[in-house]
Amino acid sequence: MLDGWPPEVQRLFESNAVTTVGFAANDIDVKKFEISGIAIDRGTLFDLQPWCEAEMGENRSVEQGWRVGLKRAAWCVLDFEMDKTSTVASSNWEREELTSAQVEYAAMDVWVALRLYQRLASVYAEPLD
């Protein structure tokens, strides 16, 4: 089992020169990184969920407490259908070695987040100082 993060990964997340994006990336996620020894530069972290909700016209739903999920955002914003099978989603993610299905599932989440950022950043991102 890997003890801690590889230095390259730590530098990547802590750099103010690298943009970090996530879907529903919030203070809880940042805290999890901090507990594991990585201090994410919050100025370079972008949560794509509010951007997608705005793009989809879901402001009223958000006001009522409903949030858009990644699968629906991918479909509505990117016209991309994600295969989010519950079998993989609810599988054991604490295994020392992930299954190929888990790796593919996680990689798809990252790919979709990148594409959402590329599609929406010019409209919703505030320029970094």
Order of alpha helices (4+ residues) and beta strands (2+ residues): alpha-beta-alpha-beta-alpha-alpha-alpha-alpha-alpha
